[in-house]
Amino acid sequence: MDLTLDGVGTRLGGRWVVDGIDATPPAGHLTGLLGPNGAGKTTLLRLVAGLLPPEKGAVLIHETPVHELSRRTRARQIALLEQESTSTVPLTVREVVSLGRIPYRSLWGTDPDDAAVDRALVSAQADHLADRPWSSLSGGERQRVQIARALAQEPELLLLDEPTNHLDVSAQLSLLAFVRDLGTTTVAALHDLNLAAAFCEHVLVLADGHLAAAGHPREVLTPALLRAVYGVEADILEHPRTGRPVIAFHEPTRSE
């Protein structure tokens, strides 16, 4: 999918939380959306998903503003996985994943592709959970099921807000490798800069609602950028197996 952010911005509570973002995440690749808390990552994802209207600029999908798309078209093309749901609705895992098929159902409630839910469960390695009650799942299991729900939409654009939350290290690595290899245009808000450096083809770094830098992690995640945006000192090393950047943070200097 061709995604373009054309000077997009919006205000919340009278303050510009996203302001004048110009970016073109590469189609078919995983883009990391980085920045400190409060930088505007979640708001930008919601703008891209069409859940918030831009007050300036536009989000373009195949050169069409996302807000000009019908709700059904938008729901078929874009899947947004927001941060963990705390819902206690009495549904099974399969029923939760089936919610991703709503945009495809006919007026009679039938889905032309009954196997889509099974494929999504298998792809997200959550098929063994299919008959479990949603309320019985751990945080990590819920995250994997929500990934399956997003995949059941068969989107062209996948938006993930902190998808590695509540996952152990092995699950974090497996999940991001899986998302990277999907071949779907994906934008994921990530806090762990080393995970972004390891798995993302492209990163967007936000600071105070503005785009501070964009490009390949090797070009963007420099000591100067980390100092300016995060207020930390770090050395950038090279992974001995992959050649990807590895960030070695310095301990903070104690103030006298």
C-alpha positions in Angstrom: 0.0 0.0 0.0 1.2 3.5 -0.8 0.9 5.6 2.3 1.8 9.3 2.4 1.6 11.8 5.3 1.3 15.2 3.8 1.8 17.9 6.4 -0.7 16.2 8.7 -1.5 17.7 12.1 -4.2 17.9 14.7 -4.8 19.5 18.1 -6.1 17.9 21.3 -7.2 20.3 24.1 -6.1 23.2 22.0 -2.5 22.0 21.7 -0.9 20.7 18.5 0.0 17.1 19.5 0.9 16.2 15.9 2.1 19.1 13.8 3.1 19.1 10.1 4.3 15.5 9.6 5.6 14.8 6.1 6.5 11.1 5.6 6.3 8.2 3.2 6.7 4.9 4.9 8.0 2.3 2.4 5.4 0.0 1.0 5.6 -3.6 2.1 8.0 -2.9 4.9 7.9 -2.4 8.7 8.3 1.2 9.8 9.0 1.9 13.4 7.3 5.0 15.0 9.6 6.2 17.7 9.7 9.0 20.3 9.4 9.6 24.0 6.1 9.4 25.8 3.9 12.3 24.8 5.6 12.7 21.4 2.4 12.1 19.5 2.8 8.4 18.4 -0.6 7.1 19.3 -2.3 10.3 18.0 -0.5 9.9 14.6 -1.5 6.2 14.4 -5.2 7.2 15.0 -4.9 9.9 12.3 -3.5 7.4 9.8 -6.3 5.0 10.7 -9.0 7.7 10.1 -10.2 7.7 13.7 -9.2 11.3 14.1 -9.7 14.0 11.5 -6.6 16.1 10.6 -6.9 19.8 11.2 -4.3 20.4 8.6 -2.6 18.3 5.9 -3.8 14.9 4.9 -3.2 11.2 5.2 -3.2 9.7 1.7 -3.7 6.1 0.8 -3.0 5.4 -2.9 -3.2 9.3 -3.3 -6.8 9.4 -1.8 -7.4 11.1 1.6 -8.2 8.5 4.1 -11.3 10.5 5.3 -12.8 10.3 1.8 -12.9 6.5 2.1 -16.1 4.9 3.2 -16.0 3.3 6.7 -16.2 -0.2 5.2 -13.4 0.4 2.7 -11.3 1.9 5.4 -11.9 -1.1 7.6 -11.0 -3.5 4.9 -7.7 -1.7 4.0 -6.5 -0.6 7.5 -6.2 -2.6 10.7 -5.3 -0.8 13.9 -4.1 -2.7 16.9 -4.3 -0.3 19.8 -2.8 -0.8 23.2 -4.1 -3.7 25.3 -7.8 -4.0 25.7 -9.2 -4.6 29.2 -12.6 -5.7 28.0 -14.3 -8.4 30.0 -16.9 -9.3 27.3 -17.6 -13.0 27.5 -16.2 -14.1 24.2 -13.9 -16.9 23.1 -10.7 -16.2 21.4 -12.1 -17.4 18.0 -15.0 -14.9 18.5 -12.6 -12.1 19.2 -10.6 -12.8 16.1 -13.8 -13.1 14.1 -14.5 -9.4 14.9 -11.8 -8.7 12.3 -14.1 -10.1 9.6 -17.0 -7.6 10.2 -16.1 -5.4 7.2 -16.6 -8.4 4.9 -19.9 -9.6 6.2 -23.0 -9.4 4.1 -26.3 -7.9 5.2 -27.2 -11.4 6.4 -24.1 -11.6 8.5 -22.3 -14.2 6.4 -18.6 -14.1 5.6 -17.5 -15.2 2.1 -14.2 -16.5 3.6 -14.8 -18.6 6.7 -11.2 -19.8 6.7 -9.7 -16.3 7.2 -10.1 -16.6 11.0 -8.3 -19.9 11.1 -5.5 -18.5 8.9 -5.1 -15.5 11.2 -5.0 -17.7 14.3 -2.3 -19.9 12.8 -0.3 -16.9 11.5 -0.2 -15.3 14.9 0.6 -18.6 16.6 -2.6 -18.3 18.6 -4.6 -21.3 17.2 -4.1 -23.3 20.4 -6.0 -20.6 22.2 -9.0 -20.6 19.9 -11.5 -22.1 22.4 -10.3 -20.3 25.5 -12.3 -17.5 27.0 -10.8 -14.0 26.3 -11.1 -13.2 30.0 -8.8 -16.1 30.9 -5.8 -14.9 28.8 -2.6 -13.4 30.1 -1.5 -10.0 28.8 0.9 -11.6 26.3 -1.7 -14.0 25.1 -4.2 -11.2 24.6 -1.7 -9.3 22.5 -1.1 -12.3 20.2 -4.9 -12.7 19.8 -5.3 -9.0 19.0 -2.6 -9.5 16.3 -4.7 -12.3 14.9 -7.8 -10.2 14.9 -6.0 -7.5 12.9 -4.7 -10.1 10.5 -8.2 -11.5 10.0 -9.1 -8.1 8.4 -6.5 -9.0 5.7 -5.5 -5.3 5.6 -3.2 -3.6 3.2 -2.0 -1.3 6.0 -1.3 -2.6 9.5 -0.9 -0.1 12.4 0.4 -1.4 15.7 0.5 0.6 19.0 3.1 -0.9 21.3 2.6 -4.5 20.0 5.4 -5.9 22.2 3.8 -4.8 25.4 3.4 -7.7 27.9 5.5 -10.1 25.8 8.6 -11.9 27.0 11.8 -11.5 25.0 11.3 -14.5 22.9 7.8 -13.5 22.0 8.9 -10.0 21.2 11.5 -11.2 18.8 9.1 -13.8 17.2 6.3 -11.2 16.8 8.4 -8.5 15.1 10.1 -11.0 12.8 6.7 -12.3 11.8 5.4 -8.7 11.2 8.5 -7.8 9.3 8.2 -10.8 7.0 4.4 -10.3 6.3 5.2 -8.1 3.3 2.4 -5.8 4.5 2.9 -2.0 4.9 3.2 -1.7 8.6 3.7 1.2 11.0 4.4 0.1 14.6 4.9 2.4 17.6 7.8 1.0 19.6 9.5 2.1 22.8 12.4 -0.3 22.6 14.9 1.3 20.3 17.0 -1.8 19.9 14.0 -3.8 18.7 13.3 -1.0 16.2 16.9 -1.0 15.0 16.9 -4.8 14.7 13.6 -5.3 12.7 12.5 -2.0 11.1 13.5 -1.1 7.5 12.5 2.5 8.2 11.9 4.6 11.3 10.0 7.9 12.0 11.2 9.7 15.1 8.7 12.1 16.7 9.6 14.8 19.3 6.9 17.2 20.7 4.5 16.3 17.8 7.1 17.1 15.1 9.1 14.8 12.9 12.6 14.9 14.2 14.1 12.4 11.7 13.2 9.7 9.2 15.1 6.9 7.4 16.9 3.6 7.9 17.7 3.0 11.6 21.4 3.0 10.7 21.1 6.6 9.4 18.7 7.9 12.0 19.6 6.4 15.4 22.8 8.4 16.0 24.2 9.6 19.3 23.2 13.1 18.4 19.6 12.2 17.7 19.3 10.2 20.9 20.7 13.1 22.9 18.4 15.6 21.3 15.2 13.6 21.4 15.6 11.3 24.4 18.1 13.2 26.5 20.4 10.2 26.8 24.0 9.4 25.8 24.7 6.3 23.9 27.2 4.5 21.6 26.0 2.9 18.4 27.6 -0.5 17.9 27.1 -3.1 15.2 25.5 -6.5 15.7 28.1 -9.2 15.0 25.6 -11.4 13.1 23.2 -9.0 11.4 25.2 -5.8 11.0 22.3 -4.0 12.4 22.9 -1.1 14.8 22.8 -1.9 18.5 22.4 1.0 21.0 24.5 0.9 24.2 23.2 3.4 26.6 25.4 5.2 29.1 24.4 5.4 32.7 23.1 8.8 33.6 25.6 11.1 35.2 24.7 12.0 38.8 24.2 15.6 39.4 26.1 17.1 42.3 
